[in-house]
Amino acid sequence: MNFISKDLLKRNETLVAVVIALFCIIATIADPRFFSITTVSDLLRASIVIGILAVGAMVVLVSGGIDVSFTAIAVFAMYSSSVLFLSINPDASWPMIFCVSIAFGAFLGAINGVLIALIGLPTLIVTLGTLSVFRGFLLTFIGSQRISDLPPSMRDFSRGVIARGTTEAGNFYSIPWSVLALLFVIVLTWVILQKTMLGRSIYAIGGSVESARRIGINVKWTQFFVYVYVGALAGLAGIIYGSVGRMADPFSLVGLELSVIAAVVLGGARLIGGYGTITGTLLGVALIVIVQNSLIVIGIPTTWQSVTIGLLILIGTGLPAYRAKKVAKNAG
Amino acid sequence: MHENNPAPLVELRSVTKKYSGVTALEAVDFSVRPGEAVCLAGENGSGKSTLIKIISGVEPASGGSIFFNGNEYPKITPRLAASMGVMVIFQDFSLFPNLSVAENIAFGSLLSSELKVFDRSKTVLIAQKALDQIGVDIDLETRVENLSVAQKQLVAVCRALASKARLIIMDEPTTALTQKEVRRLQDIIQMLKLNGVAVIFVSHKLSEVLEVSEKVFVLRNGKKVAEGPASDFDTTKLTYHMTGKDVSLSDPGSLSKDAATLMEVSSLTKHGAFADINFNLRAGEVLGITGLLGSGRTSVAKAIFGLVEPDSGSIRVDGEKLELGDPQKSAAAGIGYVPEDRLTEGLFLTQSIMRNVAIGRLDSHTSGYILNIVSLLDEAQSWLKKLSVKAPNVDAPVQSLSGGNQQRVALARWLARSPRILILNGPSVGVDVGSKAEIHEIIRTLSASGIGILVISDDLPELLSTCHRILVMRDGSIIDSFDRNNVNEGDLAQRLAS
């Protein structure tokens, strides 16, 4: 991808980056301590789960679909794999537990995939349905109790850090292992989207399903892959969430899906499909996370969080749309 | 014709196609040789599309035999057809708006190479080679959504070439092109022929058909009615074969000298679109506005109807000043506008024919807040009848109709409001010859009843057979005004292009 292009100024990515930079400048003026490695490490840690989920959601949006069930998949995969290992092998290593959670996620994603790709049902309806079904199934058949004594290896995972330390001011910071998981997801997804025919087919389908079919792209298989992939990423995000929080809470995560989709849309992905970049998605995530965690620094009460996020979405996605409309009208 | 007379690339012998009892094609023989350009002419429903679908493997034939390079194939699939080099360029081009020109061109050939890895530099190479083959230059990194229609078409042609096309089928390739772009397409077709690529050209625009193809093949009601070298045909003869009757070029009839002035447009200006537009429209007059795409003809039309807000100038209807930039006000002043792109601007495609007509008259069938649906529908029905819309069922969605009938529905909606001034933008775009003549007849009838009509078009024969006066626009200004009786097609074409 060429980073400096003519439309750089018109892109959502640029707008989001500018807003983030402005926010950081204002926050630093308001409180010089904001500009520190501690803040960065805090925000980074808060970004991991939402970041992985957002990358998955972005892939679905690019393919021209929408998935709202990924949070239910994440919590289902996390809780079920925790329950499973607690009952059969509490001493299993964390990579093993992670793999099972990812597999659960992929399986549930495959259910979405069958309904959407093979049977051809509308994606929003299917995932709204499965959101509710997966969650209900989890609470009814697997469990509705919070579990705080998770397998020890999951706790070990949450303690693992790449770097940690104390700043001169005496503030503690740490970069956990889970950052590597996000990094891995970013690289993997970038390779798939930019370096494989499968990835280009996902963009092509998002651009025009009919054209894709005519040119010989296997539309069904590609769509099926997308939902399995998103499911697998949700499984990973879920188990990281459980490990880091040291608790398997079947009521967690669900409800987060709209914030995640908001982050993706802020980053320039379009609901009509075909558009979306990883850079944009990560910037969108960063903005949402900053708003959720640091509004207080610049003196805006926490209760204003959702108002701010809403306004950002309206302005961030509304402005380009309004501009496009105006250009079209002037062109006559 | 080639000296050694090579075997036909594709040959159909006595091919028949039936759709649940209805015969779409009946014992049709057809062939194309390498490097040959064949025109497939026929009205909507004549079986052109069916023939193309059979050649490209989209639909199986019900009877007859099909040969590629002299070998008979019992069953043609899209894959088989593609491997034989048969590529169809659909009217919508089937491109990916969100991808780059390079990817759009190379995608098909990358797919068929069955590689799993996507190689960007190879993609650019494939695309550049295809562009070089027809000698055009388009920025490979641009997204296709930012291209003009003509450029998109070139991308589609290049994509076919990149996929090693030996036969390119173009469905209505000139519909959305201006005359200049059509010339260019014709050059490119010549280039393809030199490269040994055969072209099947499906078109309504008769003069272009004859210019570009060696062979003409006319279908009517599923049967072949004429076939032969293009030099044996002229537009009159072709029209005769397509419609089965004589449709002659008619003229607009005369305009009474003392017809009152309906509308005065003075010094209408919109920065960047058009400047200092002045003209009058009299009752019963048909005024043509022509110009190349981008000349501002459509913007002027939209400005009169209030869809584009001019920066300065005025429009008077019956001497009363019209508030600019408000379609509701324009409609209330008795102006109707039938847009060029009826698919996206004019009609509610998935709604019924009846509702599409009725929608324009909601307010006059409302008492209080209650809609009198019976009288509304009765009125719609009567207009559909007057314009002889051929619809099996008025409750069917508009998208099930042919181009000509859709245009009539769009007209019927406005006529139901009894407008005084009607703006028709591209009244016969995508409409077949027979329906076109009928639409022109409707225009004449309407003008005879005293409606002032503006026809925006770059179809010169159309302007000559409907308009009393023709204004030529270029770069946003009116550069000429011709009286119908003092101008011929050659003059106009020259004035447009020069």
Interface residues (C-beta under 8 A of the other chain):
Chain A: N2 Q194 K195 T196 M197 L198 G199 R200 Y203 A204 G206 G207 S208 E210 S211 A212 R214 I215 G216 I217 G274 Y275 K329 N330 G332
Chain B: P78 R79 A82 F90 S94 L95 F96 P97 N98 L99 E103 F107 G108 L110 L111 S112 L115 K116 V117 F118 E141 K270 G272 A273 G296 T298 S299 K302 A303 L307 V308
